[in-house]
């Protein structure tokens, strides 16, 4: 039986990416990233796909607004069937 996927708290994502807590929360509120679960105390947990998603956001937002980035990611997700 495969091990369950590792879930990351916001603080762990901050350490791995250098992004601020506020940025991660803003991206979540805008729907750019989605937490997979929450802890019993309400903390958001993200699976490891969040790191690729954050890299993609960083690349896209160089010349685009966050709204444009969201539209692009939504279209990509729809195309991928996510």
WOWO-V875681 format. One record per helix or strand of 2 or more residues. SS is the DSSP state (A for helix, B for strand). FROM is the first residue (numbers start at 1). TO is the last residue. Records with the same first field share a line. If there is no record, write none. Layout:
SS: FROM-TO  FROM-TO
//
This chain:
B: 7-9  37-38  44-47
A: 10-17  21-29  49-60  66-80
//
